[in-house]
Amino acid sequence: MCSKMKGFYYVALLAAIAQSASAHYIFHQLVAGTQISSTAVRTPHNNSPVEAITSAGMTCGAAPFTATETINVAAGSRVGFKLDNALFHPGPAAFYLGQVPAGQTAASWNGNGPNWFKIEDLGAKFNPFGFIPDGATELYTTIPGNTPSGEYLLRIEHIGLHVAGAPQFYISCAQIRVTGGGNGNPTKVSIPGYVTPSDPGLTVNIHWPTPTAYKVPGPAAWRG
């Protein structure tokens, strides 16, 4: 390769790296009614995604910052997360609730154990193919009305599927206290452990051939 071509190659490589880094994002604010809180959210230390799906980082992100606030959220109400950037990578999103074990608080619990249940899927759309969250700067769900009252971690994940076979998980958790809840008893899972590397929703090549069906990884969403 001549020196001129090498120069073009390295410029293109650096541009690709810069573009990839700038396309990363963090869910950094919790929205609950009229409340917008950064201090209730455990955010990752940087905008790099989690790629090892059996790692502890899958719970609330890799070595997240400590949250200092727990926000009251009424069962049946709308909640969500704002991002510090747009969702540039194509892929699905999901919301989970982690029920804090007895004797602990949302602030003290590390998320271990089969205490998690999904409450929202934001999956694919077709004709043309894409994903519901594509390009969003904030995502929302509703706390199921039958969710038992108590403290929880509200977890959001967005899965970047732009590189076939190498999914990227963008994750944050918020500390919340559900009020006015019910007596629901959803089936619970552990995180990590709720998805496997061979899940078709993670191994899919979204570029070719164009998918005609898609299932968001993880358990079915519980609506309460």
Residue pairs with C-beta under 8 A, 6 or more apart in sequence:
1 9
21 47
23 85
23 88
23 89
24 47
24 48
24 49
24 85
24 170
25 47
25 83
25 84
25 85
25 86
25 87
25 88
25 158
25 170
26 43
26 44
26 47
26 83
26 84
26 85
26 170
26 172
27 41
27 43
27 81
27 82
27 83
27 139
27 156
27 158
27 170
27 171
27 172
28 38
28 41
28 43
28 81
28 82
28 83
28 84
28 172
29 36
29 37
29 38
29 41
29 81
29 82
30 36
30 37
30 38
30 40
30 41
30 71
30 79
30 80
30 81
30 154
30 174
30 176
31 79
31 80
31 81
31 82
31 138
31 140
32 71
32 72
32 73
32 77
32 79
32 176
33 73
33 74
33 77
33 78
35 71
36 82
37 69
37 71
37 174
39 67
39 68
39 69
40 67
40 68
40 69
40 70
40 71
40 174
40 175
40 176
41 67
41 81
41 172
41 173
41 174
41 175
42 60
42 61
42 64
42 65
42 66
42 67
42 153
42 172
42 173
42 174
42 175
43 61
43 64
43 65
43 172
44 61
44 62
44 63
44 64
44 65
44 171
44 172
45 62
45 63
45 64
45 65
47 84
47 85
47 170
48 62
49 160
49 168
49 169
49 170
50 57
50 58
50 61
50 62
50 168
50 169
50 170
50 171
51 166
51 167
51 168
51 169
52 58
53 167
53 169
53 192
53 195
53 196
53 197
53 202
54 192
54 193
54 197
55 62
55 192
56 192
57 63
57 171
58 169
58 171
58 191
58 192
59 110
59 111
59 112
59 155
59 171
59 173
59 191
59 192
60 111
60 153
60 155
60 171
60 172
60 173
61 171
61 172
61 173
64 172
64 173
67 107
67 173
67 174
67 175
68 107
69 175
70 105
70 106
70 107
70 151
70 175
70 176
70 177
71 174
71 175
71 176
71 177
72 176
72 177
72 179
73 79
73 143
73 154
73 176
73 177
73 178
73 179
74 143
74 178
74 179
74 180
75 143
75 144
75 145
75 146
75 147
75 149
75 178
75 179
75 180
75 181
75 182
75 224
76 142
76 143
76 144
76 145
76 180
77 142
77 143
78 140
78 141
78 142
79 140
79 141
79 142
79 143
79 154
79 176
80 138
80 139
80 140
80 141
81 138
81 139
81 156
81 172
81 174
82 137
82 138
83 136
83 137
83 138
83 139
85 137
86 135
86 136
86 137
87 93
87 133
87 134
87 135
87 136
87 137
87 158
88 135
89 158
89 160
89 161
89 162
89 168
90 130
90 131
90 134
90 160
90 161
90 162
90 206
91 131
91 133
91 158
91 159
91 160
91 161
91 162
91 167
91 168
91 206
92 121
92 122
92 123
92 124
92 131
92 132
92 133
92 158
92 159
92 161
92 201
92 214
92 216
92 217
93 122
93 131
93 132
93 133
93 139
93 156
93 157
93 158
93 159
94 118
94 120
94 121
94 122
94 156
94 157
94 216
94 217
94 218
94 221
95 118
95 119
95 120
95 139
95 141
95 154
95 155
95 156
96 116
96 117
96 118
96 119
96 154
96 155
96 156
96 157
96 191
96 218
97 116
97 117
97 119
97 143
97 147
97 152
97 153
97 154
97 155
98 109
98 111
98 115
98 116
98 152
98 153
98 154
98 155
98 173
98 191
99 115
99 116
99 117
99 148
99 150
99 152
99 188
100 106
100 109
100 115
100 150
100 151
100 152
100 153
101 109
101 113
101 115
105 151
106 151
106 152
106 153
106 175
106 176
106 177
107 175
109 151
109 153
111 153
111 155
111 173
111 191
112 190
113 190
114 188
114 189
114 190
115 188
115 190
116 155
116 188
116 189
116 190
116 191
116 194
117 186
117 187
117 188
117 189
117 219
117 222
118 218
118 219
118 220
118 221
118 222
119 141
119 142
119 143
119 144
119 147
119 221
119 222
119 223
119 224
120 141
120 142
120 221
121 216
121 221
122 131
122 132
122 133
122 139
122 216
123 131
123 132
123 214
123 215
123 216
124 130
124 131
124 132
124 211
124 213
124 214
125 131
125 132
126 212
129 206
129 210
129 211
133 139
133 158
139 156
139 158
143 178
144 184
144 222
144 223
144 224
145 181
145 182
145 224
146 181
146 182
146 183
146 184
146 224
147 178
147 181
147 182
147 184
147 224
148 178
148 181
148 182
148 183
148 184
148 185
149 178
149 179
149 180
149 181
150 177
150 178
150 181
151 175
151 176
151 177
151 178
152 176
152 177
152 178
153 173
153 174
153 175
153 176
154 173
154 174
154 175
154 176
155 171
155 172
155 173
155 174
155 191
156 171
156 172
156 173
157 169
157 170
157 171
158 169
158 170
158 171
159 167
159 168
159 169
159 170
159 201
159 202
159 217
160 167
160 168
160 169
160 170
161 167
161 202
161 204
161 206
162 168
162 206
164 203
164 204
164 205
164 206
164 207
165 203
165 205
167 202
182 224
184 222
184 224
186 222
186 224
187 219
187 222
189 218
189 219
194 218
194 219
195 202
195 217
195 218
197 203
199 217
200 215
201 214
201 215
201 216
201 217
202 217
204 211
204 214
